[in-house]
Amino acid sequence: MEFASEKKREILSSIARNDGHGEHSPYFDGWKAYDRNPFHPTQNPDGVIQLGLAENQLSFDLIEEWIKNNPTASICTPAGVGKFKDVANFQDYHGLTKFRQAVAKFMGRVRRGKATFDPNRVVMSGGATGASETLIFCLADPGDAFLVPSPYYPAFDRDIRWRTGVRLIPVPCNSSNNFQVTLAQMESAYTKAIEANINVKGVILTNPSNPLGTTLSKETLTSLLSFTFKKNLHMVCDEIYSATVFNSPAFTSISEVMQETECNPDLVHIIYSLSKDLGLPGFRVGIIYSYNDQVVNCARKMSSFGLVSSQSQHLLASMLSDEVFVEKFLEESSRRLAKRHSRFVEGLKHEGIHCLEGNAGLFFWMDLHHLLKEPTHDAEMELWRVIIKDVKLNVSPGSSFHCMEPGFFRVCFANMDDHTVEVALKRIKELVSKGNGSGDAKKHGRKRNLSLNFTSRKCDESLMSPHQRMSPHSPVPQSPLVRART
Ligand SMILES: Cc1ncc(COP(=O)(O)O)c(C=O)c1O
């Protein structure tokens, strides 16, 4: 008897058994398809082009140049090894004072001096991924909910919900006003949640938006901050793309708006990271900046689970304190982003493809609804499969961002070189010239005798960078899509 009940007991935790990571989504499937058959201009010119990775790789040369000119910034050079012992022994969860000071100053600079940041409120975490989760652990209990304008960053489902047990309620936005969230939409989502007996703890905004590539206006931020204040809700702003703004209107941070709007600072929190603005996702530098003392204290204690290594802190403290470099980098980075964005979007326009007018981010929101067989999410997935399998472009379908309107796709544009952009545009041209996506692309596939064989690598792994072998957050096992053959 006892033996039988023992057998029924689960060996693993519910977290280990559940699907909360969200890896079974087209967002991750697209990465896996790319990982199996990555495009290379000479070694694998028919491979999948990665347009699904929001990485800022356009200004690496500036960082590399700075590193060469500042050999003492690293503890692993003959010039810098004198600091090795001190830095390698450092493990205080407050972080290096000079690092927190430099980050606070950088955050102020990115916001054009319209807000200043207190280094004592800077809490470290492993990327914005860890920062978001830590913050939510401080703000909510399992079952509590946050309202999030959709479309939103798919990995929020992992970062914010998975281990905390917190719920996310999408606030559906639509193309009638370029997907900008309105107060009316927010109020309606809130009312419905309350009627359903859900304990709403706050609102989560991403500004600039991933996936839209647009910024929130000051008016919208003001009205939403007033809304959260009146309802006694937290306002969490993910501002990790703040320095990627490359066109007007300029970026407005919640830190600026709260100075002019009646609000409770204890309820306002910013998530920041150097993954996008500096293009350093591998450094895993995430920041929780909260105006609430208790949150700062608690998050700091929790940060022991995901500190930024002291070596990274040491290097970045020097780099971010170099004002001349920071000015040059920010200016040049946004100039290059603007140029690349314009080339890509104009190239698509030439093919009759419209994109949402964007001014920020490392991606744009492409409208392919006219290529759908019918206006449904199933048709969107059908078109997506054609794009990834036949056209060999990994773009991310709108449904993976919880977009309610079918036919939109996010295209990342800053993780490749100019040549790859031209190849991608040529492939899209072919897709369009073959007629409409899903239906005709099947013919298109047969005509080119396309046969997917994701299990064989066409490109010698040793020739690829580790990054090409596996995307940073990509889950290891093959998904059913990746195993598929057509
Ligand atoms: C809106 C948003 N938040 C958070 C993250 C995670 O960033 P990090 O690499 O710093 O963990 C991303 C990454 O794409 C993102 O787009």
The ligand as an SDF file (V2000), in Angstrom:
LIG
                    3D

 16 16  0  0  0  0  0  0  0  0999 V2000
   11.9740   44.1680  -23.2170 C   0  0  0  0  0  0  0  0  0  0  0  0
   13.0800   43.2640  -22.7740 C   0  0  0  0  0  0  0  0  0  0  0  0
   13.2890   43.0880  -21.4610 N   0  0  0  0  0  0  0  0  0  0  0  0
   14.2640   42.2780  -21.0240 C   0  0  0  0  0  0  0  0  0  0  0  0
   15.0880   41.5940  -21.8980 C   0  0  0  0  0  0  0  0  0  0  0  0
   16.1890   40.7070  -21.3580 C   0  0  0  0  0  0  0  0  0  0  0  0
   17.3980   41.3940  -21.3940 O   0  0  0  0  0  0  0  0  0  0  0  0
   18.7480   40.8520  -20.7260 P   0  0  0  0  0  0  0  0  0  0  0  0
   19.5700   40.2800  -21.8370 O   0  0  0  0  0  0  0  0  0  0  0  0
   19.4040   42.0550  -20.1160 O   0  0  0  0  0  0  0  0  0  0  0  0
   18.3860   39.8400  -19.7220 O   0  0  0  0  0  0  0  0  0  0  0  0
   14.9050   41.7480  -23.2750 C   0  0  0  0  0  0  0  0  0  0  0  0
   15.7680   41.0260  -24.2250 C   0  0  0  0  0  0  0  0  0  0  0  0
   15.5080   40.9030  -25.3930 O   0  0  0  0  0  0  0  0  0  0  0  0
   13.8760   42.6090  -23.7280 C   0  0  0  0  0  0  0  0  0  0  0  0
   13.6530   42.8000  -25.0220 O   0  0  0  0  0  0  0  0  0  0  0  0
  1  2  1  0
  2  3  1  0
  2 15  2  0
  3  4  2  0
  4  5  1  0
  5  6  1  0
  5 12  2  0
  6  7  1  0
  7  8  1  0
  8  9  2  0
  8 10  1  0
  8 11  1  0
 12 13  1  0
 12 15  1  0
 13 14  2  0
 15 16  1  0
M  END
$$$$
